[in-house]
Amino acid sequence: MPRTWSSMKAMASTIPYDAAIVGDTRAGKPLPADRWHAVLAPTLVLDGGKSPEGTRRASAALADILPDAQHRTIDGLSHGAVVMAPKKLVPALRAFYLA
């Protein structure tokens, strides 16, 4: 089994949470605004420049609805690669945490 598959399998339990957060935004449906107003933590929402359009739309929608969120796209990465390439996330994380 390739290392990538092992990593993905280890994260499989998070898929229901991802789906619960982004809901039908991939299909262009908006997130319900009243669900997010109590989220007070500064939040960084990341996606990959090669991610499917629906995933990128969902990421942007989540960042738009959260009270204190930023959305960043990591150029050249797909959705899976964003999760699997932690070193490529460092610049975005560093900028977010130092801001």
TADAVEN-V973891 format. One record per pair of residues at least 12 apart in sequence whose C-alpha atoms are under 6 Angstrom apart, sorted by sequence separation. I is the first residue (numbers start at 0). J is the second residue. D is the distance in Angstrom with one decimal. If there is no record, write none. Layout:
BEGIN
<<I | J | D> <I | J | D>>
END
This chain:
BEGIN
<<48 | 72 | 5.7> <43 | 68 | 5.7> <45 | 70 | 5.9> <47 | 72 | 5.3> <48 | 73 | 5.7> <41 | 67 | 5.0> <42 | 68 | 4.5> <43 | 69 | 5.0> <44 | 70 | 4.8> <45 | 71 | 5.1> <46 | 72 | 4.9> <47 | 73 | 4.7> <48 | 74 | 4.5> <49 | 75 | 5.8> <41 | 68 | 5.7> <43 | 70 | 6.0> <45 | 72 | 5.7> <47 | 74 | 6.0> <48 | 75 | 5.4> <49 | 76 | 5.3> <50 | 77 | 4.3> <25 | 53 | 4.1> <48 | 76 | 5.6> <49 | 77 | 4.3> <50 | 78 | 4.7> <25 | 54 | 6.0> <47 | 76 | 4.6> <35 | 65 | 5.7> <47 | 77 | 4.8> <47 | 78 | 5.3> <25 | 57 | 5.6> <24 | 57 | 5.0> <47 | 81 | 5.9> <21 | 57 | 5.8>>
END
